[in-house]
């Protein structure tokens, strides 16, 4: 956590903030995917809100990544490299800036779309959890940030987006 700090956020209670400047493409942190959930029913309602549903497992997110807030104009994305997930900078990030990602990137979950508090100029008003329900122009914008497992799992849908 030497590169980031967890503290109060205006977006959603607690957030993750850059503790130094980051260049576009730079690794901000490695995600801890070691807390695999084998029985979702054993989780508290709060913990259920802090799970990451991956293609082959569900993990209980840990600090600091559990505190990365959603933004409709994110500055990071997650990428799996050699079996490990990382948070990477989508653009240059300044020291003190809140680290955010768009929860819909690599997302395909049906369910509630809670209100969004990101305050960005591009705010969609809610936190969508299904990539394929985004407007086509935003799907195309996010294509380079999709993880390989997501592209493979939804190759027909991704191919359709690319062809339009």
N, C-alpha and C positions, 0 to 999 in steps of 0.2 A: 504493500500500500504506500510505498514511498513516493509514487507518482501521482496519487490521488488522495483526497481526504473526504470523509463523510461528515456532513454538517447540515444544518437547517436549510431547507429549500423553499422558495416561494411557490414553486410548482406543486409540490406534494409532500409537505412535512419534512422529509429527510431526502437528501440527494448526494450525489458524488460530484466532487469538484476537482478540476485539474490543479495539481500542486506545482506544475511547471508548464511551459509552453510545449505543445506537440505539433509536429508537422503532419500534413496530410499523409495518410497511409501508415503512420507510426503506430506501434502497439502501445496501448494505454495500460491494459492489464490482461492477465490470463484468468479465465473463468474457472472456478472450482466446481467440477462436475462429479466429485467423488461421493456426494451425498445422494445416492440413488434411492428413490422411493419404491418400495416393493408392495406397500399396502396403503393406497390413498385414503382409505377409511380411517387409518390411524392418525392422520394429520388433523391438526386444528383447522378451523376455517381460515384463520390468518395465514397458516403455512400453505394451505391450498392456493392462496393468492400469490405465493412466492415460489411456485414451481415452474420449471421450464419443461415443456413437453417436447422432447426430441423424437426423432424418428424411431429409435429403438429403446428408449428409456425415458423415465421422468426423474428429474433431479430437483432437490430442494436447494434453491439458490442461497449462496452464502454472502457475507459481507466481503467486499464492498459492492459487488455486482447486483445484489438484491435491492440496493438503493438507487440504481440508475433509473431515472424517471423517463417516461415517454415524452417525446416531442414530435409534432407534425413537421418540424424543421430540424431534424436531428443532426448531431455533429459526429456520431459514431455509428458503427454497425458491428455485428459479430461475424466471425469467420472461423471455420474449423480448418486447422492446419496440422497435418500429421496426427489426427485424432484428438487434438486439444483445441478448445475454443478460446478465442481471443476477442477483445474489444479493440477495434482499430479506428483511427481518426478518418472521417469522411472528408475533412477539410482541416486547415490549420486551426488549432484551439489554443486560446490564450490562458496563461496562468490565472486561476481564480474562476474560470468559466465553468458552468455546470455541464457535466457529461450527460448526454441524452442519446437515446436511440428510439426509432419508431418501432413500437411493439409489433406492428403488422409485417415487418420484414421477416421472412421465414415463418410467418404465422398462418395457420389454416384452421383455426378453432371457431366452431359455432358457439354462440352464446351471447351474453350481455356485452354491450358496447358502452362502458361507463363514460361519463362526461370527461372531456379533456381540459386540463388546466395549464397547458403549455404556454399560452399567451403569444404564440408566434403569429406572424402575418399569414402563415399558411394553415393555421389551425382549422381542423375539420370539424371541431365541435364535440367529437367523441373519440374514444380509443378503439378503433376498429381492430379486430383480431383475425381477420381473414384477408390475406393479400389479394385474393381473387375478387374481392368486392370493392377494391380501390378503383378509381377512374383509370382508364387505359393509359393516359399520359403519365400518371404517377407510377403505375406498374412498370412502364418502360423506363422511367427514370431510375427506379430501384433495381432493375435487372442486374446491374454489375455488383450489387451488394448482397445478392442472394447466396446462401451457402450451397455448396455442391450437393449435399444430401437433399436439400429442398428442391433444387432443380431436377435431380434424378427422380425423386418421388413424384413430381408433378410435371414430367417432361412434356407430356402432350399439351397441357395447359400453357406451359412456358413457351413452347413452340408456337402455339396459337397467338400468344401476345407478340412474339417477335415478328410474326408474319403480317400483323395488322398495321 
